[in-house]
């Protein structure tokens, strides 16, 4: 697939943004006027306060990030039905992509392109537990993808995935939407590993099951991890992915393990500690795409970009690009259950 984002990944480490939600909660927003009474669904802010969402995107571009994710983590039909607005799924996703596109275009120069990645979260229903079915979930994601594509995204990211079956459905939905639109965009998948589930996905799948299950989907160009924990706790999984996944690897962890302080979630890792924790994944394991999840602000990404030096965005700025560390992954023929894979 010929694509500018994939071309950049082939040249150096690419840096995504940090946490949208963490930034949103620094603004004084009114529950009814701004949130439309839906404080847990940040996607409504694309409708009511697009200037704030664009400002947040621009804050990450301003510190040097290559790409931002759209404010659409929960903008599929299943989740928006809980807010009484499933019929606005296409509209919300298209608008979110356009908001991010305006920010990206503002920072794009003749020397350096900036990108928009369509965010697709796990939703609120686990299909493997029978909370919904394949047809309903596929329709939910397909409508989301159609809106993101119409709004002008450069790639699609299925993130914070907790269920392998949900990933398969989302991949099918994304491919269907791309076929309908006559486009082919990079498709990325990031899973979330739960410490309470024994360092596996919520449904019990370990790293071997993830790689064996998704590797046959050649449409998926990037596989990685995000959310749940800080960098340190994800080391074993990142190492496995880098050893066995045949294409690009990504990681977007939290700013440490969340702690409850005065009734609110607090993320303990400052910018320097976060960046140091991430540097090992790039230099020792060969990770290709990095960013932050919950608790990460522009300062975290700025520090990470500085530590990457010429392997990251600074290489473009200095016209002295160092390629990402080469990996030699070993992909074996395996059979996978929901839990693990074997040769």
Beta strands, then each sheet from edge to edge (+ up, - down):
strand 1: 14-15
strand 2: 67-69
strand 3: 115-120
strand 4: 155-161
strand 5: 186-191
strand 6: 220-226
strand 7: 248-253
strand 8: 258-261
strand 9: 264-267
strand 10: 289-292
strand 11: 335-336
strand 12: 341-342
sheet 1: 1+ 10+ 7+ 6+ 5+ 4+ 3+ 2+
sheet 2: 8+ 9-
sheet 3: 11+ 12-
end
